[in-house]
Amino acid sequence: MHEYSIAKGIVKVVMSTIAGREEKVKKIWIKSGIAKAIMPDALFFSFDVLKKQHNQLADTELCLDIVPISGHCNECGQDFEISKIIAICPNCGSSDVEWTGGNELFIEKIEII
């Protein structure tokens, strides 16, 4: 379950970002590419367990935005988005594809109150 490690990383980054501040964190927005294969329920559960260890995160809501895989086919020139991990262009079937998105994972925004 790599979601626990991801949640632990989120907590670490957020706590270092708000170090020295007394405000609480209301929401954290995470953007993750579908290629990261995150199971949302497992991530939310892991985050809920970890946030209880930090007073500033106790009531924090985690928001997850899953980004589809995007690519560019060097054969037919088509830009595309797909929701499954496949290694071919959905337009022409070529495997000469350059992946342009869908593998990212980052904290997009932190709302502090």
N, C-alpha and C positions, 0 to 999 in steps of 0.2 A: 504494500500500500504506500506508494510514493506521495500520496496526498498529505500524509502526516508530515513528511519532510518539507513539502511545499508550504504547508500552514506554518510550520516552525520558522521557515525562512521569512514568510510574510510578517510574523510577529517580530522577529529580530530586526528587520528593516524598519518597520513602523516605530518600534521602540527607540531605535537609534535616531530616527528622524525627529521624534518629539522629545528627545532627551533634553532635560532642563526646563521643560514646560509643564505646567500644571493642568492644562486643559485635557479633557477626555476626547477620545476618538469616537465619532458618531458612525461613520461609514468608511469602508475601504473598498475601492473598486479595483478588481483584478481583470486583466485582459489575458486570455490564454488561447493559443492556437489549438485547433482540434488535434493536431499531430502530437500534442503533449499528453493526450489520452487521459485527461483528468476526469474522474468521476465526481461530479458536483456534490452529491450527498456525502461522500467520504471526505471531501475537502471541507465542507461546512461543519461536519461533525468534529473533525480534527481541530479546526479553528476554534469552535465553541469550547472544546476541552482546554486548549492552550490559553485562550484569552482570559480565563478565570484566574490565571496566575498573575495578572497585571491589572491593577485597579483602573488604569486609564483605558483599558480595553474591555472591561467587564460587560458593557452594554453595546459593544460595537457590532454593527451589521456588516457582513461580508457580501459583496455583490460580485458576481462572476459573469463576464462577457466572453462567450466562446466564439472565436474567429475561425471562419472556414479556411480551408487550404486554398491558396491561390497560386496560379502559375501562368507561365507564358510558354506556348509551344513554339519552338524554334523551326519546326517543319511547316506549319500552316499559318503561323503568326497570331493565332488566337490567344487572347487573355481569357482566363476562366477561373471559376471558383467551384470547389467540390466539397462535399461533406464526408467523404470516405477517403481513406488513404489508399490511393492507387497511383501507379507510376507511369500512367499514360495520359495523353491528351484526350479529353472526352469528345472532342470535335473530330479528330482524324485518326486517333489511335496510335500516334507516334510516341515513342519513348524518349524523344529528344526534347525534354521539358526542363525549363528553368523554374524552380520553385521560388515564389516571391512572398509568400506569407503562409501563416498557419502553424508556425513553429515557435511563435513568440510566447513569452510569459513574463509579465511585469505588473507592478503596481501602477495603475493609471492615475489614481487620485486618492487623497486622504482627506476626509472632512473632519475638522476638529471643532468642538463646541466649548 
